[in-house]
Amino acid sequence: MDTQKSEVPPITSYKLGKFDLSHRIVMAPLTRCRSYKNVPQTHAIMYYSQRANKGGLMISEAAGVSDTAQGYPDTPGIWKKEQVEAWKPIVDAVHAKGGIFFCQMWHVGRVSNADKELEPEFRVNGVVMETFSPPRRLGTDEIPQIVNDFRLAARNAMEAGFDGVEIHGAHGYLIDQFMKEQVNDRTDKYGGSLENRCRFALEVVEAVVDEIGADKVGIRLFPFANYMESGDRNPTALGVYMAESLNKYKILYCHMVEPRMITVEEKCQTPHSLLPMRKAFKGTFIVAGADLAALGRLFLSNPDLPKRFEINAPLNKYNRETFYISNPVLGYTDYLFLESVDHISN
Ligand SMILES: Cc1cc2nc3c(=O)[nH]c(=O)nc-3n(C[C@H](O)[C@H](O)[C@H](O)COP(=O)(O)O)c2cc1C
């Protein structure tokens, strides 16, 4: 056991639309690569149930919106019936503990492995996780189909029992690829100007809102990062434009990733600030220091994280080596609860 320092958000209640949160610590979406053949497995019931708590908001690991949306091994999907059925007992287990559960939906876009190529590679801890095939620009006429995949995935998420969805618009995946000038080299209405580059993201938001209602929709954005080469020369303008445009749809929340986190591996300081976006967005803003704080790695290693913050207890250290392995227990459901730590040390 080790103590890892973190900004501790307050244990105070918060009204998130129709949801009554009893504290402001949100479980951030965490890909765990344990959904064999893209179907959530029964071991995920225990994993999410361990981390569920009364009035706590949790966001699921990213779930693919179609069979072409997937990029990493054994990540779950939400596009077919078998997956929806597999999510149901997981969602039920979170609800049984009084948790509020949103499904994060993604399409990885060019970070995909349609054909295995050697380059480029995505590495975690120096281990090659996945290799990607050369990207292909989507035809303008293909885009409505992808937008529709998000719409259907949102409907499926509701069918599975989720309380809402979070559209993954961050980290260099498809939506971010459209938004960022470093990747987007399109010459149609989805490329060029800031407005054009954000069009796809907003079409997805509109379709999902139309399908399940704005009160159940959040979006995650990361204007500052250049993951998977998705950089932008003016991330603040991009973030503010998105925040302002999102106001029109009255979605439940906007979840921005902090600029300090430039890569998944390391934290480094950047000169950027989320403040202009916080000011521009009229709904709930999720980020450390805002309305709600989403925590990833500490939630992964501390199933009872909000309780530990409440009583100022020491925290379990996370083990990076087991973040993405496929073992159904190790580094997944075997992180100790405070009671068992006390029990062992007594
Ligand atoms: C193992 C792991 C998996 C992640 N998977 C996702 C994901 O599926 N979707 C996403 O938006 N972010 C993902 N992230 C980013 C986290 O949600 C979070 O933003 C990041 O870990 C920073 O927060 P932290 O410092 O509290 O860990 C992942 C991070 C880690 C460490």
The ligand as a MOL file (V3000), in Angstrom:
LIG
                    3D

  0  0  0     0  0            999 V3000
M  V30 BEGIN CTAB
M  V30 COUNTS 31 33 0 0 0
M  V30 BEGIN ATOM
M  V30 1 C -5.9570 1.9770 -18.1980 0
M  V30 2 C -6.5660 3.2240 -18.7680 0
M  V30 3 C -7.6040 3.1280 -19.6690 0
M  V30 4 C -8.2340 4.2880 -20.1690 0
M  V30 5 N -9.3060 4.1630 -21.0040 0
M  V30 6 C -10.0080 5.2620 -21.3850 0
M  V30 7 C -11.2040 5.1480 -22.1550 0
M  V30 8 O -11.6890 4.0500 -22.4990 0
M  V30 9 N -11.8380 6.3000 -22.4880 0
M  V30 10 C -11.3720 7.5380 -22.1270 0
M  V30 11 O -11.9900 8.5500 -22.4540 0
M  V30 12 N -10.2580 7.6660 -21.3670 0
M  V30 13 C -9.5780 6.5640 -20.9900 0
M  V30 14 N -8.4720 6.7090 -20.1910 0
M  V30 15 C -8.1390 8.0350 -19.6240 0
M  V30 16 C -8.7830 8.1600 -18.2260 0
M  V30 17 O -10.1950 8.2100 -18.3120 0
M  V30 18 C -8.3090 9.4210 -17.4630 0
M  V30 19 O -8.6620 10.5810 -18.1990 0
M  V30 20 C -6.8130 9.4250 -17.2600 0
M  V30 21 O -6.3920 8.2050 -16.6680 0
M  V30 22 C -6.3800 10.6180 -16.3700 0
M  V30 23 O -6.9790 10.5620 -15.1160 0
M  V30 24 P -6.1710 10.0250 -13.8360 0
M  V30 25 O -4.9490 10.8830 -13.7050 0
M  V30 26 O -7.1480 10.1900 -12.7060 0
M  V30 27 O -5.8220 8.5830 -14.1020 0
M  V30 28 C -7.7860 5.5610 -19.7530 0
M  V30 29 C -6.7100 5.6480 -18.8580 0
M  V30 30 C -6.0960 4.5210 -18.3620 0
M  V30 31 C -4.9760 4.6610 -17.3730 0
M  V30 END ATOM
M  V30 BEGIN BOND
M  V30 1 1 1 2
M  V30 2 1 2 3
M  V30 3 2 2 30
M  V30 4 2 3 4
M  V30 5 1 4 5
M  V30 6 1 4 28
M  V30 7 2 5 6
M  V30 8 1 6 7
M  V30 9 1 6 13
M  V30 10 2 7 8
M  V30 11 1 7 9
M  V30 12 1 9 10
M  V30 13 2 10 11
M  V30 14 1 10 12
M  V30 15 2 12 13
M  V30 16 1 13 14
M  V30 17 1 14 15
M  V30 18 1 14 28
M  V30 19 1 15 16
M  V30 20 1 16 17
M  V30 21 1 16 18
M  V30 22 1 18 19
M  V30 23 1 18 20
M  V30 24 1 20 21
M  V30 25 1 20 22
M  V30 26 1 22 23
M  V30 27 1 23 24
M  V30 28 2 24 25
M  V30 29 1 24 26
M  V30 30 1 24 27
M  V30 31 2 28 29
M  V30 32 1 29 30
M  V30 33 1 30 31
M  V30 END BOND
M  V30 END CTAB
M  END
